[in-house]
Amino acid sequence: MTSEFVLSLAERGIYTILLVAGPLLILALVVGLLVSIFQATTQIQEQTLAFIPKIVAVLIGLVFFGPWMLSKMVEFATDLFQNLNQFVG
């Protein structure tokens, strides 16, 4: 196992994590920003108001992005297991 292989594996792993988590994080960020703008406009300063819309948005995002996220993770795991002989050798 060479250092180039380990670095390549780590790079693909981090890229896969960012690709899988990115859509849900961006969705939560946008919903949080919209709730913050709503709070600033209406002067409602309730701190817990932002949690429920974010949770609902992330759950809806999981419904829509879930199959795609799962396929990306399975693709990475399959590639990892196919290259398993490079770990041993």
C-alpha positions as a printed NumPy array, in Angstrom:
array([[  0.   ,   0.   ,   0.   ],
       [  1.622,   3.211,  -1.147],
       [  1.151,   6.67 ,   0.276],
       [ -0.339,   7.809,  -3.04 ],
       [ -3.031,   5.155,  -2.757],
       [ -3.874,   6.159,   0.817],
       [ -4.066,   9.837,  -0.147],
       [ -6.235,   9.015,  -3.134],
       [ -8.544,   6.936,  -0.95 ],
       [ -8.801,   9.723,   1.637],
       [ -9.489,  12.283,  -1.086],
       [-12.285,  10.177,  -2.586],
       [-13.735,   9.571,   0.875],
       [-13.828,  13.263,   1.76 ],
       [-15.26 ,  14.122,  -1.645],
       [-17.987,  11.501,  -1.18 ],
       [-18.833,  12.838,   2.287],
       [-19.098,  16.397,   0.997],
       [-21.161,  15.298,  -1.982],
       [-23.582,  13.278,   0.142],
       [-23.968,  15.768,   3.004],
       [-23.897,  18.907,   0.871],
       [-27.504,  19.057,  -0.349],
       [-28.971,  18.62 ,   3.135],
       [-26.6  ,  21.154,   4.665],
       [-27.389,  23.707,   1.979],
       [-31.105,  23.073,   2.435],
       [-30.838,  23.6  ,   6.211],
       [-28.788,  26.749,   5.62 ],
       [-31.36 ,  28.231,   3.249],
       [-34.284,  27.424,   5.534],
       [-32.411,  28.867,   8.523],
       [-31.685,  32.035,   6.569],
       [-35.332,  32.401,   5.542],
       [-36.504,  31.885,   9.133],
       [-33.952,  34.431,  10.349],
       [-35.169,  36.98 ,   7.808],
       [-38.748,  36.27 ,   8.893],
       [-37.785,  36.73 ,  12.54 ],
       [-35.974,  39.981,  11.821],
       [-38.89 ,  41.303,   9.783],
       [-41.568,  40.457,  12.334],
       [-39.324,  41.066,  15.368],
       [-40.167,  37.652,  16.78 ],
       [-37.133,  36.689,  18.864],
       [-38.036,  33.108,  19.689],
       [-34.841,  31.023,  19.514],
       [-36.604,  27.69 ,  19.064],
       [-38.577,  28.858,  16.008],
       [-35.781,  27.92 ,  13.596],
       [-35.521,  24.263,  14.662],
       [-38.842,  22.874,  13.451],
       [-38.64 ,  24.273,   9.874],
       [-35.036,  23.042,   9.568],
       [-35.937,  19.569,  10.81 ],
       [-38.896,  19.356,   8.427],
       [-36.8  ,  20.641,   5.507],
       [-34.018,  18.119,   6.172],
       [-36.51 ,  15.254,   6.458],
       [-38.133,  16.277,   3.157],
       [-34.647,  16.58 ,   1.68 ],
       [-33.862,  13.049,   2.849],
       [-36.961,  11.786,   1.073],
       [-35.937,  13.432,  -2.189],
       [-32.132,  13.087,  -2.006],
       [-32.023,   9.797,  -0.068],
       [-31.863,   7.385,  -3.023],
       [-29.18 ,   9.466,  -4.717],
       [-27.189,   9.738,  -1.486],
       [-27.443,   6.   ,  -0.909],
       [-26.297,   5.226,  -4.445],
       [-23.238,   7.481,  -4.019],
       [-22.32 ,   5.789,  -0.732],
       [-22.804,   2.296,  -2.202],
       [-20.736,   3.281,  -5.235],
       [-17.888,   4.413,  -2.959],
       [-18.115,   1.263,  -0.815],
       [-18.173,  -0.975,  -3.9  ],
       [-15.097,   0.767,  -5.277],
       [-13.415,   0.41 ,  -1.904],
       [-14.131,  -3.33 ,  -1.699],
       [-13.01 ,  -3.898,  -5.288],
       [ -9.662,  -2.297,  -4.468],
       [ -9.323,  -4.233,  -1.208],
       [ -6.541,  -6.392,  -2.629],
       [ -4.292,  -3.309,  -2.734],
       [ -4.634,  -3.018,   1.052],
       [ -3.491,  -6.568,   1.672],
       [ -0.771,  -6.707,  -0.927]])
